[in-house]
Amino acid sequence: MTDTHGGSDRTAAFTGLIVGIVFLLAVVITVSKLTTRSFAGHSTGKATASAVR
């Protein structure tokens, strides 16, 4: 019998792992930048009346 689970399966697994990590990193960076851009106009120094209550 021949062994069908050789180096190509390991290569495919590592390729999928690396592609998955890169994809998740891209999603996290995109969400972080969009959130930062969304809150860029909000004031950071002054407390408003509604925030004090």
CHARMM-style PDB file with segment names, atoms N, HN, CA, C and O in Angstrom:
ATOM      1  N   MET     1       0.833  -1.190   0.000  1.00  0.00      PROA
ATOM      2  CA  MET     1       0.000   0.000   0.000  1.00  0.00      PROA
ATOM      3  C   MET     1       0.876   1.251   0.000  1.00  0.00      PROA
ATOM      4  O   MET     1       1.975   1.270   0.553  1.00  0.00      PROA
ATOM      5  N   THR     2       0.363   2.262  -0.621  1.00  0.00      PROA
ATOM      6  HN  THR     2      -0.531   2.247  -1.070  1.00  0.00      PROA
ATOM      7  CA  THR     2       1.100   3.527  -0.646  1.00  0.00      PROA
ATOM      8  C   THR     2       0.548   4.452   0.422  1.00  0.00      PROA
ATOM      9  O   THR     2      -0.637   4.417   0.755  1.00  0.00      PROA
ATOM     10  N   ASP     3       1.421   5.265   0.941  1.00  0.00      PROA
ATOM     11  HN  ASP     3       2.383   5.294   0.671  1.00  0.00      PROA
ATOM     12  CA  ASP     3       1.029   6.232   1.969  1.00  0.00      PROA
ATOM     13  C   ASP     3       0.572   7.508   1.284  1.00  0.00      PROA
ATOM     14  O   ASP     3       1.371   8.190   0.642  1.00  0.00      PROA
ATOM     15  N   THR     4      -0.699   7.834   1.413  1.00  0.00      PROA
ATOM     16  HN  THR     4      -1.348   7.281   1.934  1.00  0.00      PROA
ATOM     17  CA  THR     4      -1.237   9.023   0.749  1.00  0.00      PROA
ATOM     18  C   THR     4      -1.086  10.278   1.599  1.00  0.00      PROA
ATOM     19  O   THR     4      -1.286  11.385   1.098  1.00  0.00      PROA
ATOM     20  N   HSD     5      -0.740  10.130   2.868  1.00  0.00      PROA
ATOM     21  HN  HSD     5      -0.578   9.231   3.275  1.00  0.00      PROA
ATOM     22  CA  HSD     5      -0.593  11.289   3.752  1.00  0.00      PROA
ATOM     23  C   HSD     5       0.887  11.606   3.909  1.00  0.00      PROA
ATOM     24  O   HSD     5       1.515  11.274   4.914  1.00  0.00      PROA
ATOM     25  N   GLY     6       1.414  12.249   2.897  1.00  0.00      PROA
ATOM     26  HN  GLY     6       0.903  12.519   2.081  1.00  0.00      PROA
ATOM     27  CA  GLY     6       2.829  12.563   2.903  1.00  0.00      PROA
ATOM     28  C   GLY     6       3.076  14.033   3.133  1.00  0.00      PROA
ATOM     29  O   GLY     6       2.325  14.702   3.842  1.00  0.00      PROA
ATOM     30  N   GLY     7       4.136  14.528   2.525  1.00  0.00      PROA
ATOM     31  HN  GLY     7       4.745  13.984   1.949  1.00  0.00      PROA
ATOM     32  CA  GLY     7       4.543  15.911   2.698  1.00  0.00      PROA
ATOM     33  C   GLY     7       3.568  16.904   2.113  1.00  0.00      PROA
ATOM     34  O   GLY     7       3.488  18.035   2.593  1.00  0.00      PROA
ATOM     35  N   SER     8       2.823  16.520   1.090  1.00  0.00      PROA
ATOM     36  HN  SER     8       2.888  15.601   0.701  1.00  0.00      PROA
ATOM     37  CA  SER     8       1.912  17.472   0.475  1.00  0.00      PROA
ATOM     38  C   SER     8       0.777  17.854   1.421  1.00  0.00      PROA
ATOM     39  O   SER     8       0.313  18.993   1.394  1.00  0.00      PROA
ATOM     40  N   ASP     9       0.329  16.926   2.249  1.00  0.00      PROA
ATOM     41  HN  ASP     9       0.707  16.001   2.270  1.00  0.00      PROA
ATOM     42  CA  ASP     9      -0.709  17.268   3.222  1.00  0.00      PROA
ATOM     43  C   ASP     9      -0.172  18.235   4.271  1.00  0.00      PROA
ATOM     44  O   ASP     9      -0.870  19.157   4.693  1.00  0.00      PROA
ATOM     45  N   ARG    10       1.047  18.022   4.679  1.00  0.00      PROA
ATOM     46  HN  ARG    10       1.614  17.273   4.336  1.00  0.00      PROA
ATOM     47  CA  ARG    10       1.652  18.916   5.673  1.00  0.00      PROA
ATOM     48  C   ARG    10       1.859  20.299   5.071  1.00  0.00      PROA
ATOM     49  O   ARG    10       1.629  21.306   5.741  1.00  0.00      PROA
ATOM     50  N   THR    11       2.281  20.355   3.838  1.00  0.00      PROA
ATOM     51  HN  THR    11       2.467  19.537   3.294  1.00  0.00      PROA
ATOM     52  CA  THR    11       2.467  21.644   3.162  1.00  0.00      PROA
ATOM     53  C   THR    11       1.141  22.374   3.024  1.00  0.00      PROA
ATOM     54  O   THR    11       1.072  23.583   3.246  1.00  0.00      PROA
ATOM     55  N   ALA    12       0.101  21.659   2.663  1.00  0.00      PROA
ATOM     56  HN  ALA    12       0.158  20.677   2.483  1.00  0.00      PROA
ATOM     57  CA  ALA    12      -1.223  22.277   2.528  1.00  0.00      PROA
ATOM     58  C   ALA    12      -1.734  22.773   3.880  1.00  0.00      PROA
ATOM     59  O   ALA    12      -2.369  23.824   3.965  1.00  0.00      PROA
ATOM     60  N   ALA    13      -1.456  22.016   4.924  1.00  0.00      PROA
ATOM     61  HN  ALA    13      -0.941  21.162   4.855  1.00  0.00      PROA
ATOM     62  CA  ALA    13      -1.902  22.421   6.260  1.00  0.00      PROA
ATOM     63  C   ALA    13      -1.201  23.698   6.706  1.00  0.00      PROA
ATOM     64  O   ALA    13      -1.843  24.608   7.231  1.00  0.00      PROA
ATOM     65  N   PHE    14       0.106  23.769   6.500  1.00  0.00      PROA
ATOM     66  HN  PHE    14       0.626  23.030   6.074  1.00  0.00      PROA
ATOM     67  CA  PHE    14       0.831  24.980   6.883  1.00  0.00      PROA
ATOM     68  C   PHE    14       0.449  26.169   6.014  1.00  0.00      PROA
ATOM     69  O   PHE    14       0.391  27.300   6.498  1.00  0.00      PROA
ATOM     70  N   THR    15       0.190  25.926   4.750  1.00  0.00      PROA
ATOM     71  HN  THR    15       0.237  25.008   4.356  1.00  0.00      PROA
ATOM     72  CA  THR    15      -0.258  27.005   3.872  1.00  0.00      PROA
ATOM     73  C   THR    15      -1.607  27.538   4.338  1.00  0.00      PROA
ATOM     74  O   THR    15      -1.809  28.751   4.389  1.00  0.00      PROA
ATOM     75  N   GLY    16      -2.525  26.648   4.677  1.00  0.00      PROA
ATOM     76  HN  GLY    16      -2.360  25.663   4.636  1.00  0.00      PROA
ATOM     77  CA  GLY    16      -3.827  27.073   5.191  1.00  0.00      PROA
ATOM     78  C   GLY    16      -3.710  27.824   6.500  1.00  0.00      PROA
ATOM     79  O   GLY    16      -4.434  28.792   6.733  1.00  0.00      PROA
ATOM     80  N   LEU    17      -2.801  27.383   7.358  1.00  0.00      PROA
ATOM     81  HN  LEU    17      -2.213  26.597   7.169  1.00  0.00      PROA
ATOM     82  CA  LEU    17      -2.582  28.061   8.639  1.00  0.00      PROA
ATOM     83  C   LEU    17      -2.060  29.473   8.422  1.00  0.00      PROA
ATOM     84  O   LEU    17      -2.540  30.420   9.044  1.00  0.00      PROA
ATOM     85  N   ILE    18      -1.087  29.610   7.549  1.00  0.00      PROA
ATOM     86  HN  ILE    18      -0.697  28.840   7.043  1.00  0.00      PROA
ATOM     87  CA  ILE    18      -0.498  30.922   7.293  1.00  0.00      PROA
ATOM     88  C   ILE    18      -1.504  31.849   6.621  1.00  0.00      PROA
ATOM     89  O   ILE    18      -1.604  33.021   6.982  1.00  0.00      PROA
ATOM     90  N   VAL    19      -2.248  31.334   5.648  1.00  0.00      PROA
ATOM     91  HN  VAL    19      -2.167  30.381   5.354  1.00  0.00      PROA
ATOM     92  CA  VAL    19      -3.260  32.153   4.974  1.00  0.00      PROA
ATOM     93  C   VAL    19      -4.350  32.570   5.961  1.00  0.00      PROA
ATOM     94  O   VAL    19      -4.830  33.703   5.913  1.00  0.00      PROA
ATOM     95  N   GLY    20      -4.740  31.665   6.851  1.00  0.00      PROA
ATOM     96  HN  GLY    20      -4.350  30.745   6.890  1.00  0.00      PROA
ATOM     97  CA  GLY    20      -5.739  31.995   7.863  1.00  0.00      PROA
ATOM     98  C   GLY    20      -5.269  33.071   8.820  1.00  0.00      PROA
ATOM     99  O   GLY    20      -6.030  33.971   9.175  1.00  0.00      PROA
ATOM    100  N   ILE    21      -4.008  32.978   9.241  1.00  0.00      PROA
ATOM    101  HN  ILE    21      -3.390  32.247   8.953  1.00  0.00      PROA
ATOM    102  CA  ILE    21      -3.449  33.988  10.150  1.00  0.00      PROA
ATOM    103  C   ILE    21      -3.382  35.347   9.465  1.00  0.00      PROA
ATOM    104  O   ILE    21      -3.727  36.365  10.066  1.00  0.00      PROA
ATOM    105  N   VAL    22      -2.943  35.366   8.221  1.00  0.00      PROA
ATOM    106  HN  VAL    22      -2.663  34.540   7.732  1.00  0.00      PROA
ATOM    107  CA  VAL    22      -2.863  36.630   7.483  1.00  0.00      PROA
ATOM    108  C   VAL    22      -4.256  37.234   7.297  1.00  0.00      PROA
ATOM    109  O   VAL    22      -4.430  38.445   7.430  1.00  0.00      PROA
ATOM    110  N   PHE    23      -5.243  36.400   6.990  1.00  0.00      PROA
ATOM    111  HN  PHE    23      -5.102  35.416   6.881  1.00  0.00      PROA
ATOM    112  CA  PHE    23      -6.613  36.886   6.819  1.00  0.00      PROA
ATOM    113  C   PHE    23      -7.149  37.475   8.124  1.00  0.00      PROA
ATOM    114  O   PHE    23      -7.720  38.566   8.122  1.00  0.00      PROA
ATOM    115  N   LEU    24      -6.970  36.760   9.239  1.00  0.00      PROA
ATOM    116  HN  LEU    24      -6.507  35.874   9.242  1.00  0.00      PROA
ATOM    117  CA  LEU    24      -7.463  37.271  10.516  1.00  0.00      PROA
ATOM    118  C   LEU    24      -6.742  38.549  10.924  1.00  0.00      PROA
ATOM    119  O   LEU    24      -7.365  39.463  11.466  1.00  0.00      PROA
ATOM    120  N   LEU    25      -5.452  38.625  10.674  1.00  0.00      PROA
ATOM    121  HN  LEU    25      -4.946  37.883  10.235  1.00  0.00      PROA
ATOM    122  CA  LEU    25      -4.706  39.839  10.984  1.00  0.00      PROA
ATOM    123  C   LEU    25      -5.217  41.013  10.155  1.00  0.00      PROA
ATOM    124  O   LEU    25      -5.346  42.123  10.670  1.00  0.00      PROA
ATOM    125  N   ALA    26      -5.506  40.780   8.889  1.00  0.00      PROA
ATOM    126  HN  ALA    26      -5.401  39.878   8.471  1.00  0.00      PROA
ATOM    127  CA  ALA    26      -6.042  41.843   8.034  1.00  0.00      PROA
ATOM    128  C   ALA    26      -7.403  42.312   8.524  1.00  0.00      PROA
ATOM    129  O   ALA    26      -7.688  43.510   8.502  1.00  0.00      PROA
ATOM    130  N   VAL    27      -8.247  41.384   8.967  1.00  0.00      PROA
ATOM    131  HN  VAL    27      -8.014  40.411   8.985  1.00  0.00      PROA
ATOM    132  CA  VAL    27      -9.571  41.752   9.486  1.00  0.00      PROA
ATOM    133  C   VAL    27      -9.438  42.574  10.765  1.00  0.00      PROA
ATOM    134  O   VAL    27     -10.126  43.581  10.927  1.00  0.00      PROA
ATOM    135  N   VAL    28      -8.566  42.154  11.668  1.00  0.00      PROA
ATOM    136  HN  VAL    28      -8.007  41.336  11.537  1.00  0.00      PROA
ATOM    137  CA  VAL    28      -8.383  42.880  12.933  1.00  0.00      PROA
ATOM    138  C   VAL    28      -7.839  44.283  12.681  1.00  0.00      PROA
ATOM    139  O   VAL    28      -8.300  45.244  13.296  1.00  0.00      PROA
ATOM    140  N   ILE    29      -6.872  44.410  11.791  1.00  0.00      PROA
ATOM    141  HN  ILE    29      -6.497  43.629  11.291  1.00  0.00      PROA
ATOM    142  CA  ILE    29      -6.303  45.729  11.496  1.00  0.00      PROA
ATOM    143  C   ILE    29      -7.345  46.622  10.830  1.00  0.00      PROA
ATOM    144  O   ILE    29      -7.429  47.808  11.148  1.00  0.00      PROA
ATOM    145  N   THR    30      -8.135  46.078   9.919  1.00  0.00      PROA
ATOM    146  HN  THR    30      -8.068  45.114   9.661  1.00  0.00      PROA
ATOM    147  CA  THR    30      -9.167  46.865   9.245  1.00  0.00      PROA
ATOM    148  C   THR    30     -10.223  47.349  10.226  1.00  0.00      PROA
ATOM    149  O   THR    30     -10.614  48.516  10.189  1.00  0.00      PROA
ATOM    150  N   VAL    31     -10.686  46.472  11.099  1.00  0.00      PROA
ATOM    151  HN  VAL    31     -10.368  45.524  11.130  1.00  0.00      PROA
ATOM    152  CA  VAL    31     -11.696  46.867  12.086  1.00  0.00      PROA
ATOM    153  C   VAL    31     -11.123  47.907  13.038  1.00  0.00      PROA
ATOM    154  O   VAL    31     -11.813  48.857  13.406  1.00  0.00      PROA
ATOM    155  N   SER    32      -9.877  47.736  13.438  1.00  0.00      PROA
ATOM    156  HN  SER    32      -9.316  46.964  13.140  1.00  0.00      PROA
ATOM    157  CA  SER    32      -9.244  48.694  14.334  1.00  0.00      PROA
ATOM    158  C   SER    32      -9.132  50.075  13.688  1.00  0.00      PROA
ATOM    159  O   SER    32      -9.429  51.086  14.324  1.00  0.00      PROA
ATOM    160  N   LYS    33      -8.710  50.116  12.440  1.00  0.00      PROA
ATOM    161  HN  LYS    33      -8.468  49.295  11.923  1.00  0.00      PROA
ATOM    162  CA  LYS    33      -8.576  51.405  11.754  1.00  0.00      PROA
ATOM    163  C   LYS    33      -9.937  52.057  11.522  1.00  0.00      PROA
ATOM    164  O   LYS    33     -10.068  53.273  11.666  1.00  0.00      PROA
ATOM    165  N   LEU    34     -10.954  51.267  11.164  1.00  0.00      PROA
ATOM    166  HN  LEU    34     -10.848  50.279  11.046  1.00  0.00      PROA
ATOM    167  CA  LEU    34     -12.288  51.832  10.957  1.00  0.00      PROA
ATOM    168  C   LEU    34     -12.869  52.367  12.266  1.00  0.00      PROA
ATOM    169  O   LEU    34     -13.524  53.409  12.277  1.00  0.00      PROA
ATOM    170  N   THR    35     -12.632  51.662  13.355  1.00  0.00      PROA
ATOM    171  HN  THR    35     -12.100  50.816  13.346  1.00  0.00      PROA
ATOM    172  CA  THR    35     -13.119  52.129  14.652  1.00  0.00      PROA
ATOM    173  C   THR    35     -12.412  53.405  15.071  1.00  0.00      PROA
ATOM    174  O   THR    35     -13.048  54.336  15.567  1.00  0.00      PROA
ATOM    175  N   THR    36     -11.109  53.455  14.877  1.00  0.00      PROA
ATOM    176  HN  THR    36     -10.592  52.700  14.474  1.00  0.00      PROA
ATOM    177  CA  THR    36     -10.350  54.659  15.212  1.00  0.00      PROA
ATOM    178  C   THR    36     -10.815  55.840  14.380  1.00  0.00      PROA
ATOM    179  O   THR    36     -10.949  56.949  14.896  1.00  0.00      PROA
ATOM    180  N   ARG    37     -11.062  55.615  13.099  1.00  0.00      PROA
ATOM    181  HN  ARG    37     -10.953  54.714  12.679  1.00  0.00      PROA
ATOM    182  CA  ARG    37     -11.535  56.680  12.221  1.00  0.00      PROA
ATOM    183  C   ARG    37     -12.933  57.140  12.629  1.00  0.00      PROA
ATOM    184  O   ARG    37     -13.258  58.322  12.515  1.00  0.00      PROA
ATOM    185  N   SER    38     -13.757  56.209  13.102  1.00  0.00      PROA
ATOM    186  HN  SER    38     -13.493  55.249  13.194  1.00  0.00      PROA
ATOM    187  CA  SER    38     -15.112  56.538  13.506  1.00  0.00      PROA
ATOM    188  C   SER    38     -15.141  57.422  14.747  1.00  0.00      PROA
ATOM    189  O   SER    38     -15.992  58.303  14.868  1.00  0.00      PROA
ATOM    190  N   PHE    39     -14.203  57.186  15.673  1.00  0.00      PROA
ATOM    191  HN  PHE    39     -13.512  56.470  15.575  1.00  0.00      PROA
ATOM    192  CA  PHE    39     -14.187  57.943  16.912  1.00  0.00      PROA
ATOM    193  C   PHE    39     -13.210  59.112  16.882  1.00  0.00      PROA
ATOM    194  O   PHE    39     -12.980  59.738  17.917  1.00  0.00      PROA
ATOM    195  N   ALA    40     -12.635  59.421  15.738  1.00  0.00      PROA
ATOM    196  HN  ALA    40     -12.822  58.913  14.898  1.00  0.00      PROA
ATOM    197  CA  ALA    40     -11.647  60.501  15.639  1.00  0.00      PROA
ATOM    198  C   ALA    40     -12.267  61.862  15.911  1.00  0.00      PROA
ATOM    199  O   ALA    40     -11.580  62.745  16.423  1.00  0.00      PROA
ATOM    200  N   GLY    41     -13.531  62.064  15.590  1.00  0.00      PROA
ATOM    201  HN  GLY    41     -14.090  61.347  15.174  1.00  0.00      PROA
ATOM    202  CA  GLY    41     -14.163  63.358  15.766  1.00  0.00      PROA
ATOM    203  C   GLY    41     -14.666  63.615  17.176  1.00  0.00      PROA
ATOM    204  O   GLY    41     -15.021  64.746  17.508  1.00  0.00      PROA
ATOM    205  N   HSD    42     -14.700  62.601  17.996  1.00  0.00      PROA
ATOM    206  HN  HSD    42     -14.412  61.683  17.726  1.00  0.00      PROA
ATOM    207  CA  HSD    42     -15.203  62.782  19.355  1.00  0.00      PROA
ATOM    208  C   HSD    42     -14.169  63.479  20.218  1.00  0.00      PROA
ATOM    209  O   HSD    42     -12.966  63.263  20.077  1.00  0.00      PROA
ATOM    210  N   SER    43     -14.670  64.326  21.121  1.00  0.00      PROA
ATOM    211  HN  SER    43     -15.648  64.500  21.236  1.00  0.00      PROA
ATOM    212  CA  SER    43     -13.749  65.039  22.002  1.00  0.00      PROA
ATOM    213  C   SER    43     -13.213  64.079  23.068  1.00  0.00      PROA
ATOM    214  O   SER    43     -13.924  63.188  23.532  1.00  0.00      PROA
ATOM    215  N   THR    44     -11.967  64.274  23.440  1.00  0.00      PROA
ATOM    216  HN  THR    44     -11.389  64.997  23.064  1.00  0.00      PROA
ATOM    217  CA  THR    44     -11.359  63.404  24.438  1.00  0.00      PROA
ATOM    218  C   THR    44     -11.078  64.128  25.746  1.00  0.00      PROA
ATOM    219  O   THR    44     -10.900  63.480  26.778  1.00  0.00      PROA
ATOM    220  N   GLY    45     -11.034  65.444  25.727  1.00  0.00      PROA
ATOM    221  HN  GLY    45     -11.179  65.971  24.889  1.00  0.00      PROA
ATOM    222  CA  GLY    45     -10.649  66.188  26.920  1.00  0.00      PROA
ATOM    223  C   GLY    45     -11.812  66.697  27.765  1.00  0.00      PROA
ATOM    224  O   GLY    45     -11.695  66.766  28.988  1.00  0.00      PROA
ATOM    225  N   LYS    46     -12.904  67.046  27.151  1.00  0.00      PROA
ATOM    226  HN  LYS    46     -12.998  66.990  26.157  1.00  0.00      PROA
ATOM    227  CA  LYS    46     -14.006  67.678  27.882  1.00  0.00      PROA
ATOM    228  C   LYS    46     -15.074  66.658  28.221  1.00  0.00      PROA
ATOM    229  O   LYS    46     -15.428  65.811  27.402  1.00  0.00      PROA
ATOM    230  N   ALA    47     -15.578  66.752  29.434  1.00  0.00      PROA
ATOM    231  HN  ALA    47     -15.290  67.441  30.099  1.00  0.00      PROA
ATOM    232  CA  ALA    47     -16.701  65.923  29.847  1.00  0.00      PROA
ATOM    233  C   ALA    47     -17.989  66.670  29.543  1.00  0.00      PROA
ATOM    234  O   ALA    47     -18.129  67.843  29.889  1.00  0.00      PROA
ATOM    235  N   THR    48     -18.907  66.007  28.911  1.00  0.00      PROA
ATOM    236  HN  THR    48     -18.793  65.054  28.630  1.00  0.00      PROA
ATOM    237  CA  THR    48     -20.190  66.637  28.594  1.00  0.00      PROA
ATOM    238  C   THR    48     -21.153  66.429  29.762  1.00  0.00      PROA
ATOM    239  O   THR    48     -20.872  65.650  30.673  1.00  0.00      PROA
ATOM    240  N   ALA    49     -22.262  67.112  29.731  1.00  0.00      PROA
ATOM    241  HN  ALA    49     -22.490  67.744  28.991  1.00  0.00      PROA
ATOM    242  CA  ALA    49     -23.235  67.005  30.820  1.00  0.00      PROA
ATOM    243  C   ALA    49     -23.826  65.613  30.893  1.00  0.00      PROA
ATOM    244  O   ALA    49     -24.091  65.109  31.984  1.00  0.00      PROA
ATOM    245  N   SER    50     -24.037  64.986  29.753  1.00  0.00      PROA
ATOM    246  HN  SER    50     -23.821  65.395  28.866  1.00  0.00      PROA
ATOM    247  CA  SER    50     -24.611  63.642  29.773  1.00  0.00      PROA
ATOM    248  C   SER    50     -23.593  62.602  30.255  1.00  0.00      PROA
ATOM    249  O   SER    50     -23.982  61.574  30.810  1.00  0.00      PROA
ATOM    250  N   ALA    51     -22.329  62.849  30.055  1.00  0.00      PROA
ATOM    251  HN  ALA    51     -22.013  63.684  29.604  1.00  0.00      PROA
ATOM    252  CA  ALA    51     -21.297  61.900  30.495  1.00  0.00      PROA
ATOM    253  C   ALA    51     -21.050  62.008  31.991  1.00  0.00      PROA
ATOM    254  O   ALA    51     -20.590  61.050  32.613  1.00  0.00      PROA
ATOM    255  N   VAL    52     -21.353  63.175  32.583  1.00  0.00      PROA
ATOM    256  HN  VAL    52     -21.727  63.953  32.078  1.00  0.00      PROA
ATOM    257  CA  VAL    52     -21.117  63.375  34.013  1.00  0.00      PROA
ATOM    258  C   VAL    52     -22.194  62.679  34.838  1.00  0.00      PROA
ATOM    259  O   VAL    52     -21.923  62.222  35.949  1.00  0.00      PROA
ATOM    260  N   ARG    53     -23.386  62.596  34.317  1.00  0.00      PROA
ATOM    261  HN  ARG    53     -23.606  62.967  33.415  1.00  0.00      PROA
ATOM    262  CA  ARG    53     -24.502  62.021  35.071  1.00  0.00      PROA
ATOM    263  C   ARG    53     -24.290  60.608  35.366  1.00  0.00      PROA
ATOM    264  OT1 ARG    53     -25.138  59.974  35.995  1.00  0.00      PROA
TER     265      ARG     53
END
